Amino acid sequence: MWRYFKWGFWIVLILTVGGILHYTLPQRDIVRITGTYNRLTTVGENSFFYATPDAGTGESTVTRDIRFIEAVRPNGRVIVYRNEDTGWVWPPYFKYDSSNLQAEASNLKSTADAPVWVAVTHYGWRIAWMSIYPNAVRLRVVDGPDTSLFPWVNIVILTALAFLLFMVRRMWLQFRERMIDPALEDMSDALTRADARADAARASARTSWGRFRAWLGGLFRR
Amino acid sequence: MIAILTSAVMGFLILTVIYLLVSVYSRSVRREKLEKQFDGGDMPGDRDAFVEKGMQAYQHSLRRWLILLVYVIPITAVAVTVYLVNYN
């Protein structure tokens, strides 16, 4: 039964970490931008998926103007991004030029007849029933809807994370080998000696009362 | 403004903790290597004295300075990110 618990624990852990990484790491979509606007939005229960007011301003965190970028994918389906400054802490994009990005997006609007394809770097998920939007971070014009994009940033970040995990494991093993194992050995040596003394005392006792006293003494001997 | 300073201070504290952990780990590994080196071959003299001399040499070695990269690399990564995200 405990095996199932262990499996369950590891599966939940991997899904959680995978979900966090998928949300936070940058992804790129190739889209055609159709419109930009901003809308006064009050974030409610979904505030966890929204960022902070623009860096340096004193806007309210709850009700503020949020910029949006509307776009359409090559397969015809639409996507809406928000365009907010990230905080200085998390996610670690240090983005504070959202107004400039909005201006760039407005500049790249195009129609279906004369499309301008743009690679939008973003993080986050579009979940309509929670009204959360991915946060656009960068825009770059590309040649066409089939341009292939190599995810080198993600590879660098994941490699760094794997290296960190490996180093943490090495440090823990070293600590265990040098500090904990010798201490445990000393402890188990001391217990073995105490047991031997108790056995010797029991063997040399001649009556049942004497044996009982020897056993009791063995419990309290150091 | 305050937010930037707060994050910078927090980041510096976290990096300091990581630097201390890596320093301790590196010393521990060096000490173990010296002990194994003494136990392996026929070395003259006292074991403790040999290990202590080796640790003194480690104190002035290049490896100790390399651990300062723990500060350099994350700060560089942040600077590169800020440039790439904001100054296209």
Boltz contact constraints between the chains, C-beta under 6 A:
constraints:
  - contact:
      token1: [A, 88]
      token2: [B, 3]
      max_distance: 6.0
  - contact:
      token1: [A, 88]
      token2: [B, 4]
      max_distance: 6.0
  - contact:
      token1: [A, 88]
      token2: [B, 7]
      max_distance: 6.0
  - contact:
      token1: [A, 89]
      token2: [B, 7]
      max_distance: 6.0
  - contact:
      token1: [A, 93]
      token2: [B, 85]
      max_distance: 6.0
  - contact:
      token1: [A, 94]
      token2: [B, 81]
      max_distance: 6.0
  - contact:
      token1: [A, 94]
      token2: [B, 82]
      max_distance: 6.0
  - contact:
      token1: [A, 95]
      token2: [B, 85]
      max_distance: 6.0
  - contact:
      token1: [A, 97]
      token2: [B, 86]
      max_distance: 6.0
  - contact:
      token1: [A, 137]
      token2: [B, 85]
      max_distance: 6.0
  - contact:
      token1: [A, 171]
      token2: [B, 25]
      max_distance: 6.0
  - contact:
      token1: [A, 174]
      token2: [B, 25]
      max_distance: 6.0
  - contact:
      token1: [A, 174]
      token2: [B, 28]
      max_distance: 6.0
  - contact:
      token1: [A, 178]
      token2: [B, 28]
      max_distance: 6.0
